[in-house]
Amino acid sequence: MTSSTLKTAVLVFGIAIISNISYGQSGDKQERKGPPTFAQLLKEMDKNEDGKLSKDELKGPLKEDFSKVDTDEDGFISEEEFKKAPKPKRKERN
């Protein structure tokens, strides 16, 4: 390989990595702007695909406040209960 070919290959490779990192980070921020929808939660957490979320399937604030959200006390969070759920308080940044 000649010196100019090697330099070109390294330059192209570097640009590809930088553009991939930049795109990946901005893409995540756009997806996380608002709270997740019930459909998104089902897709990510509903392991048995029954259309409801049990406490065992959840994580984070929704799991911590499970008893507040599960208003009919059937052990599952339905879409209706999720829509009526109290919004978690945001933590203050230092």
The 8 nearest C-alpha neighbors of each residue, nearest first, counted from 0:
[[1, 4, 5, 2, 3, 6, 8, 7],
 [0, 2, 4, 3, 5, 6, 7, 8],
 [1, 3, 5, 4, 6, 0, 7, 8],
 [2, 4, 6, 5, 1, 7, 0, 8],
 [5, 3, 7, 1, 6, 2, 8, 0],
 [4, 6, 8, 2, 3, 7, 9, 1],
 [5, 7, 3, 9, 4, 8, 10, 2],
 [8, 6, 10, 4, 5, 9, 11, 3],
 [7, 9, 5, 11, 10, 6, 12, 4],
 [10, 8, 12, 6, 7, 11, 13, 5],
 [11, 9, 7, 13, 12, 8, 6, 14],
 [12, 10, 14, 8, 13, 9, 7, 15],
 [11, 13, 9, 15, 10, 14, 8, 16],
 [14, 12, 10, 16, 15, 11, 9, 17],
 [13, 15, 17, 11, 16, 12, 18, 10],
 [14, 16, 12, 18, 13, 17, 19, 11],
 [17, 15, 19, 13, 14, 18, 20, 12],
 [18, 16, 14, 20, 19, 15, 21, 13],
 [19, 17, 21, 15, 20, 16, 14, 22],
 [18, 20, 16, 22, 17, 21, 23, 15],
 [21, 19, 23, 17, 18, 22, 16, 24],
 [22, 20, 18, 24, 19, 23, 17, 25],
 [21, 23, 19, 25, 20, 24, 26, 18],
 [24, 22, 20, 26, 21, 25, 19, 27],
 [23, 25, 27, 26, 21, 22, 20, 28],
 [24, 26, 28, 22, 27, 23, 21, 29],
 [25, 27, 23, 29, 24, 28, 22, 30],
 [28, 26, 30, 24, 29, 25, 31, 23],
 [29, 27, 25, 31, 30, 26, 32, 24],
 [30, 28, 26, 27, 31, 32, 25, 33],
 [29, 31, 27, 28, 32, 26, 33, 25],
 [30, 32, 28, 29, 33, 27, 34, 35],
 [33, 31, 29, 30, 28, 34, 27, 35],
 [34, 32, 31, 35, 30, 29, 36, 28],
 [33, 35, 36, 32, 31, 86, 30, 37],
 [36, 34, 39, 33, 37, 40, 31, 38],
 [35, 37, 39, 38, 40, 34, 41, 33],
 [36, 38, 40, 39, 78, 41, 35, 81],
 [37, 39, 41, 36, 40, 42, 35, 78],
 [40, 38, 42, 36, 37, 41, 35, 43],
 [41, 39, 37, 43, 42, 38, 44, 36],
 [42, 40, 45, 38, 44, 39, 43, 37],
 [41, 43, 39, 40, 44, 38, 45, 48],
 [42, 44, 40, 41, 39, 45, 46, 38],
 [43, 45, 41, 46, 40, 56, 42, 57],
 [46, 44, 41, 48, 47, 52, 42, 56],
 [45, 47, 48, 44, 56, 43, 49, 41],
 [46, 48, 49, 45, 50, 44, 51, 56],
 [49, 47, 45, 46, 50, 41, 51, 42],
 [48, 50, 51, 47, 45, 52, 46, 41],
 [51, 49, 48, 41, 52, 45, 77, 78],
 [52, 50, 77, 49, 76, 75, 53, 45],
 [51, 53, 76, 75, 45, 56, 54, 77],
 [54, 52, 75, 56, 55, 74, 76, 51],
 [53, 55, 57, 56, 62, 65, 52, 75],
 [54, 56, 53, 57, 58, 52, 62, 44],
 [57, 55, 53, 54, 44, 52, 45, 46],
 [58, 56, 62, 54, 55, 44, 53, 61],
 [57, 59, 62, 61, 60, 56, 63, 54],
 [58, 60, 62, 61, 63, 57, 64, 65],
 [61, 59, 63, 62, 64, 87, 58, 65],
 [60, 62, 64, 63, 59, 65, 58, 57],
 [61, 63, 65, 58, 57, 60, 64, 59],
 [62, 64, 60, 61, 65, 59, 58, 66],
 [65, 63, 61, 67, 62, 66, 60, 68],
 [64, 66, 62, 68, 67, 63, 61, 69],
 [65, 67, 69, 68, 64, 70, 72, 63],
 [68, 66, 64, 65, 69, 70, 84, 85],
 [67, 69, 84, 65, 66, 70, 80, 64],
 [70, 68, 66, 72, 76, 71, 67, 65],
 [69, 71, 72, 68, 67, 80, 66, 73],
 [70, 72, 73, 69, 74, 80, 75, 68],
 [73, 71, 69, 70, 74, 66, 75, 68],
 [74, 72, 75, 71, 69, 70, 76, 53],
 [73, 75, 72, 53, 69, 76, 54, 71],
 [76, 74, 53, 52, 73, 51, 77, 69],
 [75, 77, 52, 69, 51, 80, 81, 53],
 [76, 78, 51, 80, 79, 81, 75, 52],
 [77, 79, 81, 80, 37, 82, 76, 51],
 [80, 78, 82, 77, 81, 83, 76, 84],
 [81, 79, 83, 77, 82, 78, 76, 84],
 [80, 82, 78, 84, 79, 83, 77, 76],
 [81, 83, 79, 80, 84, 78, 37, 85],
 [82, 84, 80, 81, 79, 85, 68, 78],
 [85, 83, 81, 68, 82, 80, 86, 67],
 [86, 84, 87, 83, 68, 67, 81, 82],
 [85, 87, 84, 88, 83, 89, 34, 60],
 [88, 86, 89, 85, 60, 61, 64, 84],
 [87, 89, 86, 90, 85, 91, 60, 64],
 [90, 88, 91, 87, 86, 92, 60, 34],
 [89, 91, 92, 88, 87, 93, 60, 86],
 [92, 90, 89, 93, 88, 87, 86, 60],
 [91, 93, 90, 89, 88, 87, 32, 60],
 [92, 91, 90, 89, 88, 87, 60, 32]]
